[in-house]
Amino acid sequence: MAQAVLRIEGLPEEAVDAAARFYGEWLPKARALLDPPLAGEDLVLVFPPADHTHRAWRLAAVQNLAREAPPRRVNAIAGNEEQAIAAALAWLADALGITGQLLEVG
């Protein structure tokens, strides 16, 4: 199945501020990629690396998008090493039972 990739950029360093910017700016873009409901493409969000304080809000965002999107899958990758991101994208493309997950790479 095809997967769209949305690279999230320009988030503030503080977790609360980053979450606010994600929900205000990036969530509508993610939902637009999932619309119409039968578009057929899975979605992978690619976040820049961040410290542990960002994990909870990122995981919640991905899980909620995944709940909105069946039968399509929504997952996320966090990292900045392109080779690791590419490997994770390839793995997710073949891992048809995986959705609502946040993978930290590189």
Buried (B, 14 or more C-beta within 10 A) or exposed (E): EEBBBBEBEEBEEEBEEBBBBBEEEBBEEBEEBBEEEEBEBBBBBBBBEBEEEBBEBBBEBBBEBBEEBEEBBBBBBBBEEEEBBEBBBEBBBEEEEBBBBBBBBB
